[in-house]
Amino acid sequence: MTNFRFTPLAASLPSTVPFVGPEAQERARGAPFVARLGANESNFGPSPHAIDAMAQADIWNYGDPENHALRMALATHHRIAPDNIMVGEGIDALLGYLVRLFVAAGDHVVTSDGAYPTFNYHVAGYGGTLHKVPYLNDHEDPNALFAKAAEVDAKLVYLANPDNPMGTWHEGNVLIKALDTLPAGCVLVLDEAYIDCAPPGTAPEISADDPRVIRMRTFSKAYGLAGARVGYAIGAAPLIDAFNKVRNHFGMNRAAQAGALAALGDQDHRQAVLAQIEQARARIVTIAQDNGLVALSSATNFVAVDCGRDGSFAKAVLDGLIGRGIFVRMPFCAPQNRCIRISCGTEADMTAFANALPGALNDAQRG
């Protein structure tokens, strides 16, 4: 038997991944899903211009390791300097690079209990000590997060606004006020993956050069390019430049770069998708009400639906939906795990969900 000489840290980690993909679930159930409503992808698709650009990209060549054209376009779009932008293979990869820059064995990091798990996965992978605070009324609690950061001398604090998995959000002014209590030497990782779907005023008006904050954005949601893996960070130039020390310089492929650039240039398509998301959110609310359930207000491309009991009951509802061909997910931490999380979809997707939910609820109630 081969004894691999893993590092003590790697050897100590469990062989787990943050998410079980729908493809793995389809293989396990022996059938494809009727509606894919669990991964918060865009079921409305990307801009046709993005599809054309990706098809025409010289994919046999490496992508530009500096992501120059996309960074320039993003700088113009946000009215900031290109030096304030780092492009990477989705927010997940950028979170990994950021943690690698800041976190060594024993360093302290703060997040919310039940928030996006991939960040936690990276912290564990670099030996950091993760501290968690509870949600407050289904919202991440910036005051509690920053107080815990001061208590443990944290290097990083993670907060998503709008939040995943609950879909809740804070107005930007709330975060600006809370930043006054962020301890010196600590950086707020502000995950804004869903900011396109949120009401005006949700994004705090913070200078790109503010050294206290690094913001994460993505092309996976409103732009419909989840599979292309394109994300970007906005932050102070010295912090952005530090990514060059650790990132995969050829991580972005040419098709993804071309698609993101074309998608950014088609804001009409983005607005049309946002209108479809708003319609789908309203439909999910109606479906929930028709079945005696309560949908939480959402500023994302999904809706958390309160199943009215505990996590075991919500899991039974989820299992009933999956058994009927509807791929959904749910929060994994109490009390948020009383909910199931439904991604916005097409009219056909919503109809499939509406048809499956009553049976899933009946099964759960009998169980």
Secondary structure as UniProt FT lines:
FT   HELIX           8..12
FT   HELIX           22..29
FT   STRAND          35..36
FT   TURN            43..44
FT   HELIX           48..56
FT   TURN            59..60
FT   TURN            65..66
FT   HELIX           68..78
FT   HELIX           82..84
FT   STRAND          85..88
FT   HELIX           90..102
FT   TURN            105..106
FT   STRAND          108..112
FT   TURN            113..114
FT   HELIX           117..125
FT   TURN            126..127
FT   STRAND          129..133
FT   TURN            137..138
FT   HELIX           142..152
FT   STRAND          156..160
FT   TURN            164..166
FT   HELIX           172..179
FT   TURN            180..181
FT   TURN            184..185
FT   STRAND          187..191
FT   TURN            193..194
FT   HELIX           195..197
FT   TURN            200..201
FT   TURN            208..209
FT   TURN            211..212
FT   STRAND          213..218
FT   TURN            222..223
FT   HELIX           226..228
FT   STRAND          231..234
FT   HELIX           237..242
FT   HELIX           243..245
FT   TURN            249..250
FT   HELIX           254..265
FT   HELIX           267..290
FT   TURN            291..292
FT   STRAND          294..295
FT   STRAND          302..306
FT   HELIX           311..323
FT   TURN            324..325
FT   STRAND          326..327
FT   TURN            334..335
FT   HELIX           336..338
FT   STRAND          339..343
FT   HELIX           347..366
//
